[in-house]
Amino acid sequence: MAYRRRHFFTDKQKSEIWDRWQRGESMSSIGRGFDRASSSIYPLLARTGGIRPPDRMRSRLALSLAEREEISRGLTAQLSVRSIARSLKRSASTISREIRRNGGAKLYRAAQSDAAAWARAHRPKPCKLAGNIYLCRAISAKLTRKWSPQQIAGWLMREHPDEEDKRVSHETIYRSLFIQTRNVLKKELLSHLRATRSIRRSRHATMKRSGLGQIKDTISIRQRPADVEDRAVPGHWEGDLIAGSGNSFIATLVERHTRYVMLAKVGNKDSHSVVQALIKQAHKLPKELYRSLTWDRGSEMAGHKKFTLATEIDVYFCDPRSPWQRGTNENTNRLLRQYFPRGTDLSIHSQAKLSAVARQLNERPRKTLGYETPAERFNACVASTR
């Protein structure tokens, strides 16, 4: 029976693998650089959940390999422990313990002793969540409600500004989820994160987007008033469609000032269906809170003039192939994929379900709002119009 040969990486190769992974390269690309399959790269990355472990450093007080070589030569020359200690300017007890824990005077070898000392010195520092029942329960509850680690960390800071033992950084939460050897947060909680992957991916990894359609008689985003650009007043919205399987779609709307989200069920991507759904949503709000709408150049908004005529709301369009100009909506769509994964049928969701998802998203604190929720900000705007 033939066995596959095991591949081992040197410390230098491991460092290069982590460098390339942090730059956003795929495992296949990294594997090709070492003439290996991606399956040989995965175990190295998965051991710490895709998070690069910190570089280990020797203590300045520890014996070096050169000193251990001197100890080995001294023992071969049958020098006393005190004599060896004096030549190294070390305590005799330090030399005595070193010899005793590594086989005694007859079996002592410098290289083996140095490797054993390096292995014994590995003492991982316990993380802040270990033994902190309150934090573990609070984080687990919020993750179940699909809050992001950054939102949880911000909420904890607001709730406990003067209690450091009840606060934790979002990076600690991520590490506790992906590095399961910490044994503080259950692995099942990973499924509640927006990006459901088994190991953490580099933030530098990018996605390519395709170009969008052409629309006539558009008003450019560059003609939007200044108060829209600086988010000074509420009432300016960004919109888009998210797509599912079977030609199913959901219209997404987010208010720039408060980040408040509304979702609308649409029967199809054709312009008539989308415009009618948007008109219906617009009539639910006071005019003061719906002043403009910014969209990309998707063909679903070909009937934008009909929308403006029915609602008196101006529609502005992004530059061609520049959907990033509606950044607030793009970010919101990424959040919504946590509830409506790619490739699933979106037509099965009722408007009541969409409203419930929007409500849950609006009740999640946002870093950009000082960890207030969009609902809090939006309700304050509604109250000011009465």
N, C-alpha and C positions, 0 to 999 in steps of 0.2 A: 504494500500500500504506500502510495507516494504522499509525502507530507509537504505542506507549503513552508517555505523558509521564513522564519520570523525576521523582521527588520527592526534594527535598533538605531536610534538617532543619537548622535553626540550632543553634548550641551550646546555647542555652537550651532548645530543644525536645528535643535529645538528652539533656540533663540530666534533664528531666521524664520522658522515656521510661525512663531507668534508675531513677529514683525509683519509678515505678509498677511496674516489673518487680521491683524488690527488695521491694516491698510484697506481692508475690504475685499481681498482676493478670495475666491471660492476654494473649497478643499480640492477640487479637481485641478485647478490651476496650480495650487501649491504642490500637489502630488507630482504633476508633470515636471516641476522644477527639480525634483529629487528623483525622477524616474521611478516613482512609486504610484500605486493606485490611491484614490481618495480614501479608501477603506483603511489604509495604514496611517492616514493623517487624523482621522476622526477620533480614535482612542486617546491620542495625546491631548486634543482640544476638549473632549468630553469629560476628561478626568476632573476638570475644574469648571465645567459648565460653559466653556468657551471664554472664560475670564482668565486673563494672564496672571499666573501666580507671581507674587513679588520675588525679586531676586534675593536669594539668601546670601548673607554676609557673615564672615567669621568675626567673633568678638576679638577686639584688640588684645584682650587678656589671655586668649586661648593659645596653647602651644602651636607653633607652626610646623610645617613638614620639615623645614631645615633644622629646627630644634630637636625634632624627633630623630632625625638622622644623627645628630650629635649624641643623643641618648643611646642609640643603637651602637655607635662606634665606641662609646665609653664602656658599655656593657661587654662588648667584644674584647676590649683591652683590660677588662676586669677592674675598672675604676669603681670607687665607692659611689654611692648615691649622693653623698654630700659633695664629693669632688665634682661630679657631673653638674650638680646644682650650682656650685660656685662659678663654673665656667660659663653657664648659661644665665647667671644672675637671677636664678629662680629659687624659690623656697625648696628645701629638701623634701618636704611633705608633698609638694606638687609633683616632683619627679618620682617619688615613691608610689603615689597613687597611680600615676600614668603607667608605670611598669607593672604594678599589681593587676590593674584592670585589663591589661592587654597580654596576658599569658605568662607573666613573670620574666625574670632575667634571661632564662635560657630560650624562651620562645618569642621574645619581643622582636617585632619587625616594624620599621618606621612607616612604610607605605600602608601596611595593613592597619596599623594603629591609627594613622591619620584618617583613613576611610571610615573606620569604626567610630572615631570621635565625631566626624561630620554627620554620621547617621544618628548617633545618640543625641546630638545637639538640636535635632529637629523637634521643636516644641511649638505647634501652632497656637497662636494666641486665641483664646475663646472670644467669639463675637459678642456684641452687646446684647443680642436677643437671647443668648443662652441663659436660661434660668429666669428670664423676665416674662412671667406669664401674662401680665397685662399687655405688653407690647405685642406678643405673639398672637393673643386673642384679638386685639384691636386690628392688627394688620390683616389677619386671616379674614375677619368679618368684612373689611373694606375691599379686599381683593375679590371676595365672593360677589360683592356689588359692582365689580369691574372697575374700581378705582385704580389708577396707575400708582406705582410706587412713589412717584414724585408728588402726586396729589395727597397720598397718605402722609408723607413726610411733612408737607406743608400744613396739613390739617392738624397733625400732632403738635407742630410748633405753635399754631394758633391756640390750641386747647390747653397746652402746658408750657407757656412761655418761661416759667421759672422753675420747671422740674426737668432737669436734664435727663434723669433716668427714665422719663416717659417720652423722650424724643429720640428719633433715629433718622439717619440720612437715607435718601432713596437708594443710594448705591449699596448700602448695607442690606436693604431689602432685596435688591436684585441678586446680590451675592448669596444671600441665604436661600433664595429660591433655586438658583442654578448650581450652587455648590452643595449638594445634598449631604456631604460628609459633615456639615455643620449640625445636622439633625435638629433644626429649630422650626422650619416651615415645611409643611408637607408638599411633596412634588406635585400632587394633584392641583395645587393652587396655580401652577404654571398655565393651566388651561384657561384661566380667567384673565391673563394678560392679553393685550391687543395683538401682539405677535406671538403666536403659539408655536414656539420652537423649543427643542430640547436643550440647545446650547445657545449662549448669547452671541448675537451677531454684531459685527462692528458697525458703529454709527456712520462710518464712511461708505458703506455699501450703498449703491444708488440704483434707481430704477429708471428705465427709459419709458418715455411716454410718446404716444403717436400723435400726429397732427389732427386737428379738428376741421369741421366743415366750414363752408362759406355762407355768409348771411348778408343780405342787401340792406342798405339804408341804416347802417348801424351808427351809434354814437360811441366814439372811442372812450376807453377808460381814462385816457389822458385829458378828457374834457370834464371829468368829475370835479365838483366844487372842492375847495381846499378843506372844508370841514369834514368831508368824507375821507380824505387821505389821512388826516391826523386823528380820526376817530373821536373828534371833539364832541359830537352830538349823537344821540341814538337815532335809529330809524333807517340806517343804510345797511342793506343786506347783500350777501353773496350767495349765489345758487349754483346748483349742478345736479346731475343725475348720477346715481350709482347703479351699476348693472349687475344682473344675476343671470342664471341660466334660463333657457326658454324664452329669451327676449323679454325679460321682466326687469322693471326699473322702479326706483324710488327717487322722488325729488327731495333734495336736501337744501335747506335754507339756514343761514347763520347770520346773526346781527353783529356788525363789526365792533360796536362800542361795548356790548355786554357779553358777546359770544353766545347769545341765546340761540337755541336750535329749534327748528320746526321741520317736520317730515310730512310729506304728502304722498299718498298712494296714487300712482298713475297707471292707466290701463295699458299704455304703449309709449313708445318713444316718439310717435308722430307729434308734430307741433301742436295740433288741435288738443290732444289729450293733455299734454304738458301745460299749455297755456291755461286751459280750463281749471286744472288742479291748482295752479299758481294764483289765479284770480280768486278761487274759493278760499285759499289760505289768506290772501291779502285782505279780504273783507272781514276777517276775524279780528283784525287789529285796528286801533285808532290811527287816523291819518298821520298824526304826529310821530308814530312809531314805524311808519313804512313810507319812507321818502324816495328811496331809490333801490334798484336791484342791479348787481353786477354779475354777468354770466360769461362763460367762455364762448367760443364760436361754434358750438355744437348746433346741428341743424334743427334740434328740437325747439330752439327759440326763433325760428324763422318768422313766427307770428308775433314777434315782440310788439309790433304796433297795435295789434288787437288787445294785448295785455295792457299797454299804456292807456289806450282809449277807455278801457273798462275800469281802470283803477287810478288813473292820473299819476302813475308812478313811472319815473324815467328809468329806462334800461340802458346800462353801459356795458360795452363788450371789451374783453381783453384783446390784446394784440394777437395776430395769428400765431399759433403754436406756443402760446405763453400762458397756459392755465395757472402757472405759479403766481400770476398777478392777483388772483383771488386766493391768497395764501391761507386766510382764515378758514375758507370753505374746504380747501385741500386738506388741511390738518384735521378738520371735523370729519371729513369722509374717511380718513384713516382710523379715527376713533370709532366710527360707525361700523367698520369692517369687523370689529370685535363682536358685534351683534348680528351682522349680516355678512358672513364669510363669502369670499369669492366662489363662484361656481354653484351657489345654492339658488333655489327658486324663490325669488322675492315676491311673487304674486300671491303666495299663500298667506302673507301677513295682512291683517286687516288694518284699517286706519286707527282703530283703538290700540292695536299692538304697536303701531308706529308712534303714536302719541305717548304710550307708556315708555318706550325706549328713549324718546326725546326728553321726557320728564326725568328719567334716570340720569341721562347725560347732563341735563341742566342742573342737577343737584350734586354734581361732582365738582369739588373746588378746583380752581384753575390758578396756576402759578402767576400767569400774566395779570390776574385780577387780585393779586395779593392773597390768594387762596380763599377768596370769596367764591360763591357759586354764581353762574350765569343767572339762575333764577332769582337770587337776591338782588343782583344789579338790575335785572329787567323789571322786576316788580316795583322797585324804587322808581324807575322811569315811568311805569304805568301810573303809579300814584301821583306823580308830578303833573300828569296831563289832565287830571280830574279837577 
